[in-house]
């Protein structure tokens, strides 16, 4: 699982800190689950970012999202692991419901749940810690 900030680092900014993660996704060694609302969130964020700050176009970023992610149904809210930022709850819910090994994030509200998430078999880590 990838949150929107990590996706932006990869598909918008071409951040070298996510290069190993990108390679794993591109090779198919790592499966990336996402939902339609997650894609819409990325689309909205991309619309607000200046094109000059990117190494790719919005269309390229969304095309890569579509090609590399596997869209699944929205997961039910997982009440036992609640995020202080309600916008990020969808990532936690899907990660737990799908049995994901990792939720890769840069969001502080998500990262604060790392210790509690481990009790549910979920490692919440930054891209650098994942690599």
Backbone atoms as SQL, in Angstrom:
CREATE TABLE atoms (id INTEGER PRIMARY KEY, chain TEXT, resi INTEGER, resn TEXT, atom TEXT, x REAL, y REAL, z REAL);
INSERT INTO atoms VALUES
  (1, 'A', 1, 'UNK', 'N', 0.839, -1.170, 0.000),
  (2, 'A', 1, 'UNK', 'CA', 0.000, 0.000, 0.000),
  (3, 'A', 1, 'UNK', 'C', 0.889, 1.240, 0.000),
  (4, 'A', 2, 'UNK', 'N', 0.501, 2.204, -0.790),
  (5, 'A', 2, 'UNK', 'CA', 1.216, 3.481, -0.860),
  (6, 'A', 2, 'UNK', 'C', 0.242, 4.610, -0.566),
  (7, 'A', 3, 'UNK', 'N', 0.664, 5.560, 0.260),
  (8, 'A', 3, 'UNK', 'CA', -0.196, 6.726, 0.428),
  (9, 'A', 3, 'UNK', 'C', 0.112, 7.746, -0.665),
  (10, 'A', 4, 'UNK', 'N', -0.692, 8.771, -0.742),
  (11, 'A', 4, 'UNK', 'CA', -0.589, 9.744, -1.827),
  (12, 'A', 4, 'UNK', 'C', 0.754, 10.461, -1.845),
  (13, 'A', 5, 'UNK', 'N', 1.316, 10.770, -0.695),
  (14, 'A', 5, 'UNK', 'CA', 2.609, 11.464, -0.670),
  (15, 'A', 5, 'UNK', 'C', 3.714, 10.623, -1.295),
  (16, 'A', 6, 'UNK', 'N', 3.700, 9.347, -1.045),
  (17, 'A', 6, 'UNK', 'CA', 4.705, 8.451, -1.624),
  (18, 'A', 6, 'UNK', 'C', 4.494, 8.327, -3.131),
  (19, 'A', 7, 'UNK', 'N', 3.246, 8.246, -3.543),
  (20, 'A', 7, 'UNK', 'CA', 2.940, 8.184, -4.974),
  (21, 'A', 7, 'UNK', 'C', 3.449, 9.456, -5.664),
  (22, 'A', 8, 'UNK', 'N', 3.244, 10.599, -5.042),
  (23, 'A', 8, 'UNK', 'CA', 3.742, 11.858, -5.610),
  (24, 'A', 8, 'UNK', 'C', 5.268, 11.857, -5.697),
  (25, 'A', 9, 'UNK', 'N', 5.926, 11.385, -4.653),
  (26, 'A', 9, 'UNK', 'CA', 7.393, 11.312, -4.681),
  (27, 'A', 9, 'UNK', 'C', 7.870, 10.504, -5.883),
  (28, 'A', 10, 'UNK', 'N', 7.156, 9.436, -6.162),
  (29, 'A', 10, 'UNK', 'CA', 7.533, 8.536, -7.257),
  (30, 'A', 10, 'UNK', 'C', 7.096, 9.072, -8.612),
  (31, 'A', 11, 'UNK', 'N', 5.810, 9.340, -8.785),
  (32, 'A', 11, 'UNK', 'CA', 5.255, 9.628, -10.103),
  (33, 'A', 11, 'UNK', 'C', 5.243, 11.105, -10.493),
  (34, 'A', 12, 'UNK', 'N', 5.508, 11.982, -9.553),
  (35, 'A', 12, 'UNK', 'CA', 5.492, 13.414, -9.857),
  (36, 'A', 12, 'UNK', 'C', 6.886, 14.020, -9.741),
  (37, 'A', 13, 'UNK', 'N', 7.535, 13.758, -8.611),
  (38, 'A', 13, 'UNK', 'CA', 8.830, 14.383, -8.334),
  (39, 'A', 13, 'UNK', 'C', 10.020, 13.511, -8.720),
  (40, 'A', 14, 'UNK', 'N', 9.794, 12.239, -9.023),
  (41, 'A', 14, 'UNK', 'CA', 10.879, 11.317, -9.357),
  (42, 'A', 14, 'UNK', 'C', 11.961, 11.337, -8.281),
  (43, 'A', 15, 'UNK', 'N', 11.527, 11.276, -7.037),
  (44, 'A', 15, 'UNK', 'CA', 12.405, 11.353, -5.872),
  (45, 'A', 15, 'UNK', 'C', 13.279, 10.099, -5.797),
  (46, 'A', 16, 'UNK', 'N', 14.598, 10.240, -5.770),
  (47, 'A', 16, 'UNK', 'CA', 15.475, 9.057, -5.723),
  (48, 'A', 16, 'UNK', 'C', 15.309, 8.224, -4.454),
  (49, 'A', 17, 'UNK', 'N', 14.723, 8.788, -3.407),
  (50, 'A', 17, 'UNK', 'CA', 14.528, 8.029, -2.176),
  (51, 'A', 17, 'UNK', 'C', 13.488, 6.921, -2.343),
  (52, 'A', 18, 'UNK', 'N', 12.709, 6.966, -3.409),
  (53, 'A', 18, 'UNK', 'CA', 11.718, 5.913, -3.651),
  (54, 'A', 18, 'UNK', 'C', 12.105, 5.025, -4.834),
  (55, 'A', 19, 'UNK', 'N', 13.336, 5.127, -5.290),
  (56, 'A', 19, 'UNK', 'CA', 13.773, 4.378, -6.474),
  (57, 'A', 19, 'UNK', 'C', 13.646, 2.865, -6.285),
  (58, 'A', 20, 'UNK', 'N', 14.035, 2.334, -5.136),
  (59, 'A', 20, 'UNK', 'CA', 13.928, 0.881, -4.907),
  (60, 'A', 20, 'UNK', 'C', 12.472, 0.442, -4.857),
  (61, 'A', 21, 'UNK', 'N', 11.661, 1.242, -4.237),
  (62, 'A', 21, 'UNK', 'CA', 10.232, 0.955, -4.181),
  (63, 'A', 21, 'UNK', 'C', 9.640, 0.974, -5.588),
  (64, 'A', 22, 'UNK', 'N', 9.976, 1.977, -6.374),
  (65, 'A', 22, 'UNK', 'CA', 9.493, 2.082, -7.755),
  (66, 'A', 22, 'UNK', 'C', 9.933, 0.875, -8.570),
  (67, 'A', 23, 'UNK', 'N', 11.170, 0.464, -8.398),
  (68, 'A', 23, 'UNK', 'CA', 11.674, -0.695, -9.138),
  (69, 'A', 23, 'UNK', 'C', 10.907, -1.961, -8.763),
  (70, 'A', 24, 'UNK', 'N', 10.603, -2.125, -7.481),
  (71, 'A', 24, 'UNK', 'CA', 9.852, -3.299, -7.036),
  (72, 'A', 24, 'UNK', 'C', 8.439, -3.286, -7.608),
  (73, 'A', 25, 'UNK', 'N', 7.834, -2.131, -7.682),
  (74, 'A', 25, 'UNK', 'CA', 6.492, -2.020, -8.246),
  (75, 'A', 25, 'UNK', 'C', 6.509, -2.261, -9.756),
  (76, 'A', 26, 'UNK', 'N', 7.484, -1.685, -10.424),
  (77, 'A', 26, 'UNK', 'CA', 7.564, -1.814, -11.876),
  (78, 'A', 26, 'UNK', 'C', 7.890, -3.235, -12.311),
  (79, 'A', 27, 'UNK', 'N', 8.641, -3.953, -11.497),
  (80, 'A', 27, 'UNK', 'CA', 9.002, -5.331, -11.843),
  (81, 'A', 27, 'UNK', 'C', 7.906, -6.335, -11.472),
  (82, 'A', 28, 'UNK', 'N', 6.958, -5.887, -10.678),
  (83, 'A', 28, 'UNK', 'CA', 5.903, -6.783, -10.230),
  (84, 'A', 28, 'UNK', 'C', 6.236, -7.546, -8.961),
  (85, 'A', 29, 'UNK', 'N', 7.399, -7.282, -8.370),
  (86, 'A', 29, 'UNK', 'CA', 7.762, -7.945, -7.111),
  (87, 'A', 29, 'UNK', 'C', 6.891, -7.472, -5.956),
  (88, 'A', 30, 'UNK', 'N', 6.313, -6.288, -6.103),
  (89, 'A', 30, 'UNK', 'CA', 5.462, -5.702, -5.071),
  (90, 'A', 30, 'UNK', 'C', 4.140, -5.326, -5.715),
  (91, 'A', 31, 'UNK', 'N', 3.045, -5.730, -5.093),
  (92, 'A', 31, 'UNK', 'CA', 1.718, -5.390, -5.604),
  (93, 'A', 31, 'UNK', 'C', 1.201, -4.168, -4.862),
  (94, 'A', 32, 'UNK', 'N', 0.636, -3.229, -5.612),
  (95, 'A', 32, 'UNK', 'CA', 0.116, -1.985, -5.058),
  (96, 'A', 32, 'UNK', 'C', -1.404, -1.989, -5.205),
  (97, 'A', 33, 'UNK', 'N', -2.094, -2.051, -4.076),
  (98, 'A', 33, 'UNK', 'CA', -3.547, -1.995, -4.076),
  (99, 'A', 33, 'UNK', 'C', -3.989, -0.555, -3.870),
  (100, 'A', 34, 'UNK', 'N', -5.032, -0.180, -4.567),
  (101, 'A', 34, 'UNK', 'CA', -5.590, 1.163, -4.448),
  (102, 'A', 34, 'UNK', 'C', -7.083, 1.096, -4.719),
  (103, 'A', 35, 'UNK', 'N', -7.764, 2.181, -4.427),
  (104, 'A', 35, 'UNK', 'CA', -9.199, 2.275, -4.678),
  (105, 'A', 35, 'UNK', 'C', -9.465, 3.479, -5.571),
  (106, 'A', 36, 'UNK', 'N', -10.665, 3.527, -6.124),
  (107, 'A', 36, 'UNK', 'CA', -11.039, 4.675, -6.956),
  (108, 'A', 36, 'UNK', 'C', -10.951, 5.991, -6.172),
  (109, 'A', 37, 'UNK', 'N', -11.383, 6.049, -4.901),
  (110, 'A', 37, 'UNK', 'CA', -11.208, 7.309, -4.158),
  (111, 'A', 37, 'UNK', 'C', -9.733, 7.703, -3.974),
  (112, 'A', 38, 'UNK', 'N', -8.851, 6.734, -3.864),
  (113, 'A', 38, 'UNK', 'CA', -7.418, 7.044, -3.750),
  (114, 'A', 38, 'UNK', 'C', -6.921, 7.665, -5.053),
  (115, 'A', 39, 'UNK', 'N', -7.390, 7.139, -6.169),
  (116, 'A', 39, 'UNK', 'CA', -6.996, 7.714, -7.461),
  (117, 'A', 39, 'UNK', 'C', -7.541, 9.125, -7.596),
  (118, 'A', 40, 'UNK', 'N', -8.796, 9.328, -7.192),
  (119, 'A', 40, 'UNK', 'CA', -9.377, 10.678, -7.262),
  (120, 'A', 40, 'UNK', 'C', -8.617, 11.649, -6.379),
  (121, 'A', 41, 'UNK', 'N', -8.178, 11.194, -5.210),
  (122, 'A', 41, 'UNK', 'CA', -7.386, 12.048, -4.332),
  (123, 'A', 41, 'UNK', 'C', -6.089, 12.462, -5.026),
  (124, 'A', 42, 'UNK', 'N', -5.424, 11.513, -5.664),
  (125, 'A', 42, 'UNK', 'CA', -4.196, 11.837, -6.387),
  (126, 'A', 42, 'UNK', 'C', -4.490, 12.841, -7.492),
  (127, 'A', 43, 'UNK', 'N', -5.549, 12.628, -8.216),
  (128, 'A', 43, 'UNK', 'CA', -5.917, 13.533, -9.306),
  (129, 'A', 43, 'UNK', 'C', -6.156, 14.954, -8.785),
  (130, 'A', 44, 'UNK', 'N', -6.845, 15.083, -7.667),
  (131, 'A', 44, 'UNK', 'CA', -7.104, 16.399, -7.067),
  (132, 'A', 44, 'UNK', 'C', -5.813, 17.067, -6.602),
  (133, 'A', 45, 'UNK', 'N', -4.938, 16.299, -5.983),
  (134, 'A', 45, 'UNK', 'CA', -3.664, 16.860, -5.519),
  (135, 'A', 45, 'UNK', 'C', -2.820, 17.299, -6.709),
  (136, 'A', 46, 'UNK', 'N', -2.763, 16.481, -7.742),
  (137, 'A', 46, 'UNK', 'CA', -1.992, 16.838, -8.940),
  (138, 'A', 46, 'UNK', 'C', -2.516, 18.122, -9.573),
  (139, 'A', 47, 'UNK', 'N', -3.813, 18.317, -9.547),
  (140, 'A', 47, 'UNK', 'CA', -4.407, 19.516, -10.142),
  (141, 'A', 47, 'UNK', 'C', -3.972, 20.787, -9.412),
  (142, 'A', 48, 'UNK', 'N', -3.611, 20.660, -8.147),
  (143, 'A', 48, 'UNK', 'CA', -3.194, 21.823, -7.350),
  (144, 'A', 48, 'UNK', 'C', -1.693, 22.100, -7.430),
  (145, 'A', 49, 'UNK', 'N', -0.918, 21.143, -7.909),
  (146, 'A', 49, 'UNK', 'CA', 0.534, 21.306, -7.937),
  (147, 'A', 49, 'UNK', 'C', 0.980, 22.009, -9.222),
  (148, 'A', 50, 'UNK', 'N', 1.983, 22.878, -9.117),
  (149, 'A', 50, 'UNK', 'CA', 2.488, 23.530, -10.332),
  (150, 'A', 50, 'UNK', 'C', 3.234, 22.533, -11.210),
  (151, 'A', 51, 'UNK', 'N', 2.918, 22.530, -12.487),
  (152, 'A', 51, 'UNK', 'CA', 3.563, 21.598, -13.420),
  (153, 'A', 51, 'UNK', 'C', 5.077, 21.785, -13.438),
  (154, 'A', 52, 'UNK', 'N', 5.545, 22.990, -13.210),
  (155, 'A', 52, 'UNK', 'CA', 6.986, 23.265, -13.252),
  (156, 'A', 52, 'UNK', 'C', 7.761, 22.488, -12.192),
  (157, 'A', 53, 'UNK', 'N', 7.085, 22.036, -11.133),
  (158, 'A', 53, 'UNK', 'CA', 7.788, 21.312, -10.061),
  (159, 'A', 53, 'UNK', 'C', 7.927, 19.827, -10.362),
  (160, 'A', 54, 'UNK', 'N', 7.386, 19.388, -11.474),
  (161, 'A', 54, 'UNK', 'CA', 7.326, 17.954, -11.754),
  (162, 'A', 54, 'UNK', 'C', 8.319, 17.519, -12.809),
  (163, 'A', 55, 'UNK', 'N', 8.644, 16.234, -12.769),
  (164, 'A', 55, 'UNK', 'CA', 9.459, 15.636, -13.823),
  (165, 'A', 55, 'UNK', 'C', 8.570, 14.902, -14.825),
  (166, 'A', 56, 'UNK', 'N', 7.284, 14.774, -14.504),
  (167, 'A', 56, 'UNK', 'CA', 6.314, 14.109, -15.372),
  (168, 'A', 56, 'UNK', 'C', 5.076, 14.995, -15.495),
  (169, 'A', 57, 'UNK', 'N', 4.241, 14.714, -16.474),
  (170, 'A', 57, 'UNK', 'CA', 2.981, 15.441, -16.595),
  (171, 'A', 57, 'UNK', 'C', 1.929, 14.788, -15.704),
  (172, 'A', 58, 'UNK', 'N', 0.841, 15.491, -15.467),
  (173, 'A', 58, 'UNK', 'CA', -0.266, 14.926, -14.694),
  (174, 'A', 58, 'UNK', 'C', -0.783, 13.650, -15.370),
  (175, 'A', 59, 'UNK', 'N', -0.897, 13.717, -16.687),
  (176, 'A', 59, 'UNK', 'CA', -1.406, 12.562, -17.428),
  (177, 'A', 59, 'UNK', 'C', -0.475, 11.363, -17.283),
  (178, 'A', 60, 'UNK', 'N', 0.828, 11.602, -17.332),
  (179, 'A', 60, 'UNK', 'CA', 1.786, 10.504, -17.153),
  (180, 'A', 60, 'UNK', 'C', 1.668, 9.896, -15.757),
  (181, 'A', 61, 'UNK', 'N', 1.529, 10.749, -14.759),
  (182, 'A', 61, 'UNK', 'CA', 1.406, 10.263, -13.387),
  (183, 'A', 61, 'UNK', 'C', 0.152, 9.410, -13.226),
  (184, 'A', 62, 'UNK', 'N', -0.962, 9.866, -13.767),
  (185, 'A', 62, 'UNK', 'CA', -2.208, 9.104, -13.650),
  (186, 'A', 62, 'UNK', 'C', -2.167, 7.821, -14.482),
  (187, 'A', 63, 'UNK', 'N', -1.543, 7.873, -15.643),
  (188, 'A', 63, 'UNK', 'CA', -1.388, 6.673, -16.463),
  (189, 'A', 63, 'UNK', 'C', -0.530, 5.642, -15.726),
  (190, 'A', 64, 'UNK', 'N', 0.534, 6.092, -15.078),
  (191, 'A', 64, 'UNK', 'CA', 1.376, 5.183, -14.295),
  (192, 'A', 64, 'UNK', 'C', 0.603, 4.600, -13.118),
  (193, 'A', 65, 'UNK', 'N', -0.183, 5.438, -12.458),
  (194, 'A', 65, 'UNK', 'CA', -1.034, 4.947, -11.370),
  (195, 'A', 65, 'UNK', 'C', -1.912, 3.816, -11.882),
  (196, 'A', 66, 'UNK', 'N', -2.581, 4.055, -13.009),
  (197, 'A', 66, 'UNK', 'CA', -3.491, 3.058, -13.571),
  (198, 'A', 66, 'UNK', 'C', -2.760, 1.778, -13.973),
  (199, 'A', 67, 'UNK', 'N', -1.564, 1.920, -14.514),
  (200, 'A', 67, 'UNK', 'CA', -0.813, 0.760, -14.991),
  (201, 'A', 67, 'UNK', 'C', -0.201, -0.046, -13.846),
  (202, 'A', 68, 'UNK', 'N', 0.197, 0.601, -12.787),
  (203, 'A', 68, 'UNK', 'CA', 0.946, -0.077, -11.724),
  (204, 'A', 68, 'UNK', 'C', 0.101, -0.511, -10.537),
  (205, 'A', 69, 'UNK', 'N', -1.063, 0.106, -10.353),
  (206, 'A', 69, 'UNK', 'CA', -1.885, -0.242, -9.192),
  (207, 'A', 69, 'UNK', 'C', -2.950, -1.266, -9.593),
  (208, 'A', 70, 'UNK', 'N', -3.428, -1.972, -8.596),
  (209, 'A', 70, 'UNK', 'CA', -4.555, -2.880, -8.763),
  (210, 'A', 70, 'UNK', 'C', -5.717, -2.268, -8.006),
  (211, 'A', 71, 'UNK', 'N', -6.760, -1.868, -8.739),
  (212, 'A', 71, 'UNK', 'CA', -7.919, -1.259, -8.091),
  (213, 'A', 71, 'UNK', 'C', -8.774, -2.324, -7.427),
  (214, 'A', 72, 'UNK', 'N', -9.141, -2.049, -6.190),
  (215, 'A', 72, 'UNK', 'CA', -9.993, -2.941, -5.411),
  (216, 'A', 72, 'UNK', 'C', -11.119, -2.114, -4.796),
  (217, 'A', 73, 'UNK', 'N', -12.073, -2.795, -4.218),
  (218, 'A', 73, 'UNK', 'CA', -13.187, -2.108, -3.563),
  (219, 'A', 73, 'UNK', 'C', -12.701, -1.376, -2.322),
  (220, 'A', 74, 'UNK', 'N', -13.422, -0.327, -1.975),
  (221, 'A', 74, 'UNK', 'CA', -13.139, 0.420, -0.747),
  (222, 'A', 74, 'UNK', 'C', -13.350, -0.505, 0.444),
  (223, 'A', 75, 'UNK', 'N', -12.425, -0.461, 1.374),
  (224, 'A', 75, 'UNK', 'CA', -12.499, -1.322, 2.553),
  (225, 'A', 75, 'UNK', 'C', -13.378, -0.682, 3.628),
  (226, 'A', 76, 'UNK', 'N', -14.002, -1.506, 4.460),
  (227, 'A', 76, 'UNK', 'CA', -14.767, -0.946, 5.581),
  (228, 'A', 76, 'UNK', 'C', -13.820, -0.295, 6.592),
  (229, 'A', 77, 'UNK', 'N', -14.347, 0.639, 7.336),
  (230, 'A', 77, 'UNK', 'CA', -13.538, 1.327, 8.351),
  (231, 'A', 77, 'UNK', 'C', -13.105, 0.316, 9.411),
  (232, 'A', 78, 'UNK', 'N', -11.833, 0.348, 9.736),
  (233, 'A', 78, 'UNK', 'CA', -11.274, -0.529, 10.761),
  (234, 'A', 78, 'UNK', 'C', -11.201, 0.272, 12.057),
  (235, 'A', 79, 'UNK', 'N', -12.183, 0.094, 12.892),
  (236, 'A', 79, 'UNK', 'CA', -12.336, 0.916, 14.100),
  (237, 'A', 79, 'UNK', 'C', -11.191, 0.744, 15.105),
  (238, 'A', 80, 'UNK', 'N', -10.513, -0.370, 15.066),
  (239, 'A', 80, 'UNK', 'CA', -9.473, -0.630, 16.076),
  (240, 'A', 80, 'UNK', 'C', -8.156, 0.079, 15.774),
  (241, 'A', 81, 'UNK', 'N', -8.071, 0.739, 14.625),
  (242, 'A', 81, 'UNK', 'CA', -6.848, 1.470, 14.259),
  (243, 'A', 81, 'UNK', 'C', -7.289, 2.744, 13.547),
  (244, 'A', 82, 'UNK', 'N', -7.511, 3.781, 14.326),
  (245, 'A', 82, 'UNK', 'CA', -8.054, 5.030, 13.797),
  (246, 'A', 82, 'UNK', 'C', -6.954, 6.071, 13.646),
  (247, 'A', 83, 'UNK', 'N', -6.964, 6.737, 12.490),
  (248, 'A', 83, 'UNK', 'CA', -5.995, 7.779, 12.180),
  (249, 'A', 83, 'UNK', 'C', -6.559, 9.134, 12.594),
  (250, 'A', 84, 'UNK', 'N', -5.715, 9.994, 13.125),
  (251, 'A', 84, 'UNK', 'CA', -6.166, 11.332, 13.526),
  (252, 'A', 84, 'UNK', 'C', -6.539, 12.189, 12.320),
  (253, 'A', 85, 'UNK', 'N', -6.051, 11.839, 11.141),
  (254, 'A', 85, 'UNK', 'CA', -6.398, 12.539, 9.908),
  (255, 'A', 85, 'UNK', 'C', -7.386, 11.660, 9.139),
  (256, 'A', 86, 'UNK', 'N', -8.640, 12.041, 9.124),
  (257, 'A', 86, 'UNK', 'CA', -9.673, 11.208, 8.509),
  (258, 'A', 86, 'UNK', 'C', -9.419, 10.956, 7.022),
  (259, 'A', 87, 'UNK', 'N', -8.709, 11.853, 6.334),
  (260, 'A', 87, 'UNK', 'CA', -8.392, 11.643, 4.921),
  (261, 'A', 87, 'UNK', 'C', -7.471, 10.444, 4.715),
  (262, 'A', 88, 'UNK', 'N', -6.689, 10.110, 5.722),
  (263, 'A', 88, 'UNK', 'CA', -5.732, 9.008, 5.614),
  (264, 'A', 88, 'UNK', 'C', -6.291, 7.671, 6.086),
  (265, 'A', 89, 'UNK', 'N', -7.471, 7.690, 6.685),
  (266, 'A', 89, 'UNK', 'CA', -8.046, 6.455, 7.210),
  (267, 'A', 89, 'UNK', 'C', -8.240, 5.412, 6.113),
  (268, 'A', 90, 'UNK', 'N', -8.548, 5.856, 4.909),
  (269, 'A', 90, 'UNK', 'CA', -8.788, 4.914, 3.808),
  (270, 'A', 90, 'UNK', 'C', -7.576, 4.017, 3.529),
  (271, 'A', 91, 'UNK', 'N', -6.378, 4.553, 3.705),
  (272, 'A', 91, 'UNK', 'CA', -5.171, 3.760, 3.464),
  (273, 'A', 91, 'UNK', 'C', -5.001, 2.687, 4.538),
  (274, 'A', 92, 'UNK', 'N', -5.272, 3.057, 5.768),
  (275, 'A', 92, 'UNK', 'CA', -5.172, 2.111, 6.878),
  (276, 'A', 92, 'UNK', 'C', -6.223, 1.022, 6.731),
  (277, 'A', 93, 'UNK', 'N', -7.453, 1.434, 6.436),
  (278, 'A', 93, 'UNK', 'CA', -8.542, 0.468, 6.288),
  (279, 'A', 93, 'UNK', 'C', -8.230, -0.563, 5.214),
  (280, 'A', 94, 'UNK', 'N', -7.774, -0.096, 4.059),
  (281, 'A', 94, 'UNK', 'CA', -7.473, -1.020, 2.964),
  (282, 'A', 94, 'UNK', 'C', -6.286, -1.916, 3.301),
  (283, 'A', 95, 'UNK', 'N', -5.275, -1.348, 3.917),
  (284, 'A', 95, 'UNK', 'CA', -4.098, -2.146, 4.271),
  (285, 'A', 95, 'UNK', 'C', -4.477, -3.283, 5.215),
  (286, 'A', 96, 'UNK', 'N', -5.271, -2.981, 6.219),
  (287, 'A', 96, 'UNK', 'CA', -5.667, -4.017, 7.175),
  (288, 'A', 96, 'UNK', 'C', -6.607, -5.028, 6.512),
  (289, 'A', 97, 'UNK', 'N', -7.615, -4.541, 5.793),
  (290, 'A', 97, 'UNK', 'CA', -8.607, -5.439, 5.181),
  (291, 'A', 97, 'UNK', 'C', -7.985, -6.372, 4.143),
  (292, 'A', 98, 'UNK', 'N', -6.972, -5.885, 3.442),
  (293, 'A', 98, 'UNK', 'CA', -6.352, -6.694, 2.384),
  (294, 'A', 98, 'UNK', 'C', -5.248, -7.606, 2.903),
  (295, 'A', 99, 'UNK', 'N', -4.865, -7.423, 4.153),
  (296, 'A', 99, 'UNK', 'CA', -3.767, -8.212, 4.701),
  (297, 'A', 99, 'UNK', 'C', -2.414, -7.767, 4.177),
  (298, 'A', 100, 'UNK', 'N', -2.316, -6.491, 3.793),
  (299, 'A', 100, 'UNK', 'CA', -1.051, -5.961, 3.271),
  (300, 'A', 100, 'UNK', 'C', 0.055, -6.088, 4.309),
  (301, 'A', 101, 'UNK', 'N', 1.249, -6.360, 3.839),
  (302, 'A', 101, 'UNK', 'CA', 2.402, -6.443, 4.732),
  (303, 'A', 101, 'UNK', 'C', 2.879, -5.049, 5.120),
  (304, 'A', 102, 'UNK', 'N', 2.757, -4.085, 4.171),
  (305, 'A', 102, 'UNK', 'CA', 3.280, -2.744, 4.404),
  (306, 'A', 102, 'UNK', 'C', 2.275, -1.682, 3.988),
  (307, 'A', 103, 'UNK', 'N', 2.290, -0.593, 4.728),
  (308, 'A', 103, 'UNK', 'CA', 1.675, 0.662, 4.310),
  (309, 'A', 103, 'UNK', 'C', 2.831, 1.654, 4.289),
  (310, 'A', 104, 'UNK', 'N', 3.167, 2.116, 3.106),
  (311, 'A', 104, 'UNK', 'CA', 4.339, 2.978, 2.939),
  (312, 'A', 104, 'UNK', 'C', 3.848, 4.412, 2.862),
  (313, 'A', 105, 'UNK', 'N', 4.340, 5.225, 3.796),
  (314, 'A', 105, 'UNK', 'CA', 3.786, 6.560, 3.974),
  (315, 'A', 105, 'UNK', 'C', 4.857, 7.537, 4.432),
  (316, 'A', 106, 'UNK', 'N', 4.583, 8.812, 4.209),
  (317, 'A', 106, 'UNK', 'CA', 5.390, 9.885, 4.792),
  (318, 'A', 106, 'UNK', 'C', 4.542, 10.721, 5.753),
  (319, 'A', 107, 'UNK', 'N', 3.282, 10.410, 5.827),
  (320, 'A', 107, 'UNK', 'CA', 2.347, 11.192, 6.623),
  (321, 'A', 107, 'UNK', 'C', 2.546, 10.914, 8.113),
  (322, 'A', 108, 'UNK', 'N', 2.755, 11.975, 8.882),
  (323, 'A', 108, 'UNK', 'CA', 3.021, 11.800, 10.320),
  (324, 'A', 108, 'UNK', 'C', 1.871, 11.135, 11.063),
  (325, 'A', 109, 'UNK', 'N', 0.638, 11.498, 10.701),
  (326, 'A', 109, 'UNK', 'CA', -0.517, 10.900, 11.380),
  (327, 'A', 109, 'UNK', 'C', -0.564, 9.393, 11.140),
  (328, 'A', 110, 'UNK', 'N', -0.217, 8.964, 9.951),
  (329, 'A', 110, 'UNK', 'CA', -0.190, 7.535, 9.628),
  (330, 'A', 110, 'UNK', 'C', 0.988, 6.865, 10.331),
  (331, 'A', 111, 'UNK', 'N', 2.150, 7.469, 10.244),
  (332, 'A', 111, 'UNK', 'CA', 3.352, 6.875, 10.845),
  (333, 'A', 111, 'UNK', 'C', 3.222, 6.718, 12.365),
  (334, 'A', 112, 'UNK', 'N', 2.452, 7.594, 13.006),
  (335, 'A', 112, 'UNK', 'CA', 2.248, 7.478, 14.459),
  (336, 'A', 112, 'UNK', 'C', 1.522, 6.186, 14.833),
  (337, 'A', 113, 'UNK', 'N', 0.865, 5.569, 13.879),
  (338, 'A', 113, 'UNK', 'CA', 0.125, 4.332, 14.152),
  (339, 'A', 113, 'UNK', 'C', 0.975, 3.072, 13.969),
  (340, 'A', 114, 'UNK', 'N', 2.229, 3.232, 13.616),
  (341, 'A', 114, 'UNK', 'CA', 3.075, 2.085, 13.268),
  (342, 'A', 114, 'UNK', 'C', 3.124, 1.022, 14.362),
  (343, 'A', 115, 'UNK', 'N', 3.336, 1.413, 15.571),
  (344, 'A', 115, 'UNK', 'CA', 3.459, 0.420, 16.646),
  (345, 'A', 115, 'UNK', 'C', 2.146, -0.334, 16.846),
  (346, 'A', 116, 'UNK', 'N', 1.042, 0.392, 16.869),
  (347, 'A', 116, 'UNK', 'CA', -0.265, -0.255, 17.049),
  (348, 'A', 116, 'UNK', 'C', -0.611, -1.130, 15.851),
  (349, 'A', 117, 'UNK', 'N', -0.236, -0.703, 14.650),
  (350, 'A', 117, 'UNK', 'CA', -0.548, -1.468, 13.439),
  (351, 'A', 117, 'UNK', 'C', 0.170, -2.806, 13.410),
  (352, 'A', 118, 'UNK', 'N', 1.336, -2.865, 14.018),
  (353, 'A', 118, 'UNK', 'CA', 2.097, -4.121, 14.008),
  (354, 'A', 118, 'UNK', 'C', 1.326, -5.246, 14.688),
  (355, 'A', 119, 'UNK', 'N', 0.446, -4.927, 15.623),
  (356, 'A', 119, 'UNK', 'CA', -0.375, -5.943, 16.281),
  (357, 'A', 119, 'UNK', 'C', -1.355, -6.585, 15.304),
  (358, 'A', 120, 'UNK', 'N', -1.602, -5.918, 14.190),
  (359, 'A', 120, 'UNK', 'CA', -2.516, -6.439, 13.168),
  (360, 'A', 120, 'UNK', 'C', -1.754, -6.966, 11.956),
  (361, 'A', 121, 'UNK', 'N', -0.438, -7.126, 12.106),
  (362, 'A', 121, 'UNK', 'CA', 0.384, -7.669, 11.031),
  (363, 'A', 121, 'UNK', 'C', 0.738, -6.678, 9.945),
  (364, 'A', 122, 'UNK', 'N', 0.585, -5.401, 10.225),
  (365, 'A', 122, 'UNK', 'CA', 0.850, -4.353, 9.251),
  (366, 'A', 122, 'UNK', 'C', 2.047, -3.520, 9.684),
  (367, 'A', 123, 'UNK', 'N', 3.031, -3.403, 8.801),
  (368, 'A', 123, 'UNK', 'CA', 4.181, -2.535, 9.050),
  (369, 'A', 123, 'UNK', 'C', 3.937, -1.207, 8.330),
  (370, 'A', 124, 'UNK', 'N', 3.879, -0.134, 9.093),
  (371, 'A', 124, 'UNK', 'CA', 3.750, 1.200, 8.523),
  (372, 'A', 124, 'UNK', 'C', 5.141, 1.814, 8.540),
  (373, 'A', 125, 'UNK', 'N', 5.671, 2.089, 7.361),
  (374, 'A', 125, 'UNK', 'CA', 7.053, 2.552, 7.240),
  (375, 'A', 125, 'UNK', 'C', 7.169, 3.645, 6.175),
  (376, 'A', 126, 'UNK', 'N', 8.262, 4.387, 6.243),
  (377, 'A', 126, 'UNK', 'CA', 8.599, 5.333, 5.189),
  (378, 'A', 126, 'UNK', 'C', 9.222, 4.545, 4.025),
  (379, 'A', 127, 'UNK', 'N', 9.303, 5.131, 2.854),
  (380, 'A', 127, 'UNK', 'CA', 9.937, 4.425, 1.730),
  (381, 'A', 127, 'UNK', 'C', 11.384, 4.024, 2.038),
  (382, 'A', 128, 'UNK', 'N', 12.088, 4.851, 2.755),
  (383, 'A', 128, 'UNK', 'CA', 13.482, 4.553, 3.085),
  (384, 'A', 128, 'UNK', 'C', 13.573, 3.337, 4.009),
  (385, 'A', 129, 'UNK', 'N', 12.681, 3.242, 4.975),
  (386, 'A', 129, 'UNK', 'CA', 12.687, 2.101, 5.891),
  (387, 'A', 129, 'UNK', 'C', 12.257, 0.828, 5.162),
  (388, 'A', 130, 'UNK', 'N', 11.353, 0.966, 4.194),
  (389, 'A', 130, 'UNK', 'CA', 10.942, -0.213, 3.435),
  (390, 'A', 130, 'UNK', 'C', 12.112, -0.767, 2.645),
  (391, 'A', 131, 'UNK', 'N', 12.866, 0.125, 2.012),
  (392, 'A', 131, 'UNK', 'CA', 13.986, -0.292, 1.146),
  (393, 'A', 131, 'UNK', 'C', 15.037, -0.987, 1.965);
